[in-house]
Amino acid sequence: MTLRPSAHIVTYGCQMNENDSEVLLAYLEEMGYQWSETAEDADLVLVNSCCIRRSAEERALGRVGELKRVKEQRPDMFIGLTGCLPQQPGRAEEIARQAPHLNLVMGTHNLSRFPELYARASGQAATLVEIAPEPDQLPAFPRGQVPGRRVSAWVTILRGCDKRCTYCIVPYVRGREMSRPAGEILAEVEALVGQGVREVSLLGQNVNAYGKDRPADGITFAGLLRQLEEVDGLWRIRYTTSHPRDFTQEMIDTIASSKKVSDHFHLPVQSGANPMLKRMARGYPIERYLDLVRRVRQALPEATLTTDLIVGFPGESEDDFLDTLRLVEEVRFDRSYMFMFSPRKGTPAASFPDQVPLAVKKERLARLIEVQDRISLEKNQCLVGRVVEVLVEGPSAKRPEIMTGRARDNRTVLFGGDRSLIGSLVPVRLTAAHTWTMLGEQAS
């Protein structure tokens, strides 16, 4: 019996990259590969990279460097780098020079050509570098599933972003907004449900913009949600990421009336100071953002509200930062994803003259985290004693007798149980609160 070659994909970054890794895995399965649990034991390794922040870029390049030592022991090993990092202008050639042990370097727009590029790269000694310009349309991709992901699935509905925030590299590496046809999305979701998937997460750099580039179809993001609501066997619908500028009242009303869409609104605000929002080119003042929050909570008082926040953006004064702290106290987000500003080469903000010193950024981030963590814990503590419906995703990584899943509002819940519960909706009484998770027990 001939053993099949094995492959492993190392993924960094956002859910879009995770979805791209599933596409790559599907291609590899068609090519005869089986999954390897570790990169070191695999015959083929792909590093799917992120460049949204410097730390993510450094992790991906560090992993590429570690694999050099493995390849020295196993020269026939195939190593490829893909994702957003090589898509940046000039970076792919630079990386190929610095890491000649790579067989293939390809960008985000080359995904559909991977089998062809793999064959070409396998037949030559030098690193093959392929960075395609933005495609004219989104190709239909196959679907693979990284082992362990069977209850939920990513479904890409839109790629790219047209917003051009001054700090963000995404428009440069993911291109302009391009929506998939609604019929294609519905067919994919129905196929996934037929395979046992019970929850889908709709992906896009800005899902709220869905359909704007396809006006002839006449389907908005809210309209797409209403169509997916009708899919039999689909229990839950999530989506990420939203831009507050495009979040319409139609979306709020659709989500409020839905039985399947998560009661979770992720609305990245980035700053509480109007001068910073203007320099970031976010397209809204803080007053408009607060009105959106008011309308969301009026429609869904129990909804979870989360956000993204950047501290130390160029020109941020202490007063600007205090405006952000005041916003967090006023809105009382359930969770915030908080970051120091990380200049990305090629973005306008990277060349702004009034960069904030690193020590100041670190100090402000620590103060912000302290405030948000206190609020998150307080809000979770208010839920103790409540019974919530949890979609069980699997066992805890450290304790197999503890199951983990998510409530309808996207909170992570841990409770005692066994693997037979995976993929089920289980009523759980919340018994204790932590900052990021809830503990519970099965309710009778």
N, C-alpha and C positions, 0 to 999 in steps of 0.2 A: 504493500500500500504506500503510495507516494504522499508524503506530508505536504500540506498546503503551506505556502509561505505566509508569514505573519506580518501584521502592520500595526502601528500605534500612532495616534495623533495626539499631540500636545497642544492644548488650546488656551490661549490667553485672550482677555478682553470681554466684550459684551456678548449678549445672547445671539446677535447676528453672527459672530464668529463661531459660536457653538453650533448654530444651525449650518453654517458652511462646513464645519467639520463632519456633520452628519451626511452632507452631500458627498464629501470626499470619501467617507467610509463606504457609501453606497457604490461609488465608482470602484473602489478597491475590492469590494465583494464581487462585483461583476468581473473583475480582473483575476479572481481566484484567490484573493488574500483572505485570511482569517484574522480575528482580533487578537492582539497580544496585550497582556495586562501591563507590561512595562516596555519602555522604549529600548532599554538595554538588551532585551531578548528578541526584539523584532528584526525582521529582515528589511523592513521599510519604515521610516519615521518621517512624519510631517509635523513641522512646527508652524502652527497657525497663529500669527502674531498680531499684536495690538500696538498702536502708537499714540493713543489718546493722551497718555501721560508718559513722562520720561521713565518712571519706574516700570511700567508695563513693557516698554521698549527694551529696557536693560534686562528684564527677566527673560524675554524671548531670545535675545542675543546671547545671554549667559547659557541658556539651554543648548543653543547651537554650538557654543564653545565646548560644553561638556560632552556632546556627542562626538566631537573630533577624536577624543581619546578612545571611545568605543569603536569608531571606524578604523582606527589604527590597528586594532586587534582583529577586526572583521572588515577587510577592504571591500567586500562585495555588498556591504550594507548600503542601502539607498537612503539619502537624507535630503529632504526638501523643505524650503521655507516659503510660506505663503502668508496671506493676510494683508493688513493695512500697512505694516512697516515697509515692505519693499515697494508698495504702491506710491510712496512719497517720491517726488521728482529727484532723480539721481541716486537714491538710496540703494536700489537693487544692484547696480554695478559696483557701488562701494562695498556692499556686503559680500558680493561674490569675490572681490579682490581680497578682502580680509578673511574670508572663510572658504578657501578653495576646496575644502572637503565636502561642500554642498554639491549635490548633483543637479538640483533644480531650485531656482528662485523665480516665483511667479506672483503676480498681483491679484487683487480682489476681482478684477474683471476677466481673469483667465479660468475661472472655476469650471466652466463647461468644457474647456479644452484640456482638462487634466490628463485623461487617458492618452491623448496624442502627445502632450508634452512629456509625460512619463516615458513613453516609448522613445522619443527623441533623446531625452537626457540619458536614458540607459545605454544608448548606443554611442556615447561620446565620452571622452575623458574630462574635458573642461566643463565647468558649471554652465548649464543652460539658463539664460536669463530671458524671461518673457514678461513684459509689462504691457498689457493691451490698453488702448484708449477706451473710453467709456463705450459700452455696447449700445446699439440702437434700440434694443429691446431686451427684456429679461427672458433668458431661455428657460425652458422647463427642465427642472433638475430631478434626478432620481432621489430617493430617500433611503438613508441607512439609519440605523439606530445604535448609538454607542451603548454597550451593555449596561444594564441597570436603569435605563430610561424607558419605562414602558407604560406608565400611567399618564404622563404628560408628554406633549410634543410641541416643538416649535413649528410655526408656519409663517414663512415670510410673505408679507402682503405688499411690501414696498421697500425699495432700496434707494439709498442716496438721500441728500438733504439740500434744500435750496436756501436755507436761512442765512448762512455766512456769518455766524457769530464770530467776533474778532479773535476769540481764543481757540476756536475749534478747528481741528485738522480734518474732521469727517468729510466735509464737502470735497476736499481735495483727493481723498483716497477712496471714497464711495460713490462720488459722482452726483449727478442731479437726481431729483426725485423721479422714480419710475414705478408705477403701480402695476401689479399683476391683474389680469382679468378676473372679475369676481367668480365667474364660472369655474375657472381653473382652481381658485382657492377653495371653493365649495367641494369640488371633486376630490381635492387632496384631503380635506378634513373628513369627508365621508369615508375615504379609504383608510385613514388612520383610525377612525372609530371602528371600522370593520376589523382592524387588527387588535382591538382592545383598548385603544387610547380613550381616556374619559375626559381629558382636559387639554385644550390647545391654548398656546400663548402666541398671539399674533405679533409679528415682529416688523419693525421698521425704524429707521432713524427718527422719523416723525410720523407715527401712524395717523395722526389727525389730518395729515395732508393727503391721505389715500383718496384716489380718484380725481384729484385736481388736474392731473396730466392726462386724464381720459374723460374729458367733459362729455363726449358723445355717449358714453355708457350711462351717465346720469346717476352713478352710485357713489354716495359719500361714505365715509367711514361708519357713520351711524347706520346707513343703509346696509352696509356689509354686516354689521353686528346683528341687525334684524334678520337677515337671511340665515346667518349661522345659528341663530336662536332656534330655527326650525329643524335643525339636523337631529334626527332621532339617535339616541344613545350617547350624545354629547352632553356632559353634565355641567362643565364649567368652561368659561371663556375668559382669558386674561389678555392683556395687550401691553406692549412697551415699545418705544417710549413716546410720551406725549410732549408737545410744545404748548405752553399756556396760550401763546398767541393765536393758535388755531383751534382751541378747545371751545366748541360752539354749544349753544343752549340745546340744540338738537341732540348732541352727544349726551349731555347731562340727562335730558328727558328719556332718551333711549335706554341708558344704563339704569336709570331709576325704575323703569317699567319692566326690566329684564329679569327673568328667573335664573339666568345662567351667567351673565357677565359679572365678574368680580366687583364687589363693593370696595374697590381700591382705586384711588386716583393718585397717580404719580405725576406731579406737576413741578418740574424743575424750575425754581425761581432764580437760582445762582447768587443773588444778592438782594439785600433789603434796601439798598441805597439807589435812588434814581440816577445820580451821576454815574455810578458803576454800570447800571443797566443800560444807560445810553452808550457808554464806551464799549460795552460788550455787544452792542447792536442786537439786543434781545427783542426789541419791537414792542415793548409795553412799559408803562410806568408802574410803580408798585401799587398805586391806587387801583389800577385795572386788575392786577393780579389778586388783590384782596377782594374785589368784587366777584371774581371768578370763584374764589374760596367760599364766599358767602352764598353764592348760588348753588354750589355743590352741596354744601352742608344744609341748605334749605331743602333740597330735593332728597338728600340721603344723610340724615343726621348721624347715623351710626357708621358711615363710611370711614375707611382708613385713608389718611392723607399723608403722602410722603413727598420728599423733594430732594433736589441736589443743590449744594451750596459750595461756592468757591470763595476762599479767603485769600487776601494778598494779591488781588488783581492789580495791575499797574495803576498807580494813582490813588489806591484805596487809602483814605485817611482813617484815623481812629474814629472820627465821627461816622464815617461810612460804615465801618465795621460795627459800631454800636447800633446803627440802623438795622443791620442784619440780626444782631442779637435781639433787638426789640421785635422784629418780625417773627422770629422763632417763638418768643414768649407770647406774642399775640395770637398767632395761628395755632400754636401747639401741635406741630406735626407729630404724627405717630413715630416716624423715623426720618432721618435725614442722611444722605450720603454726602459726606463732607470732605473737601479736598483743598490742598494748597494750590494756588495757581502754578501751572507747569507750562512754561513757554514752549511752543511747538514751532520749529523752524518753518517758515513759509506762511504763517498766520500773521495778521496785522499786529496783534497784541505782543508778539515776540519782539517787535522792534519799537514798542512804546518806550519813551525815554525814562519814565518815572517808575522803574521796577521797584517793588517792595523787597527789602532785605529778607533773606531766608529766616533769620532769627525772629523777625517780626511775624512772618507768616506762620512759623511753628507755634509761637506764643498765642496768636489769634486762633489758630486751629484748635489748640488745647482748650481754650476758653469756650469756644463754640461747642466742642464735643461734650464738655462738662454740662453745659446748659441743656443740650438736646438729650443726652443720656438721662438726665434727671426727669425731663418731661416724658420721655419714652417709658421709663419705669413707672411713673405716676399713672400714665394712661393705661398701661397693662395691668397695674394693680387694681384698677377700677373694674376690670373684667373678671376677676377671681369670683368663682361661684356660678358663672354663666355657663350654659351648655351650648356648644357650637358644633356644627357639622364639619368634620375633617375628612378631606380626601387623602387617604393614606398612600404615601409615596414609597415607603420602604423602611428598613431598620436603620437606627442610628449608626453612624460610622464606628463608634466606640463601644456601643452596648447593643448587641443584637436583640435583646429582649425588649428594647424600647423602640416603638414605632415613631416615625416622624411624618408629618403631613401639613397641609395648609387649610385654614378655615376660609370661608368665603371672602373674608376681608383681607386675605393674603397673609395673615399672621401665621408664623410657624408654631406648630403645637407638637409637643412630645408627650407620649403616654405609653403605659405598659400594654404589650400585646404580642402577637406572633405574625409570621409572614403570611398567614392565610388572609389577613386583613388588607394586604396590599391591593390597591385598586378599588377599595370599597369606600363608601361614605359612612363614617362612624360618628355617632354622637359622643362628644367628649365633654366632661365637666372640667372646667379650668380650676386648678387647685393652687397654683403658685405662678408668680410673674417674675421674669427676668427682663433685662433691658431689650433684648432682641427676640426672645422666645417666651412661649407659655408652656407650663407643665399642666398635665391633666390626667384624668382617669376615665375609662369608659363609663358612660352613663347608661343605666338600665332603661 
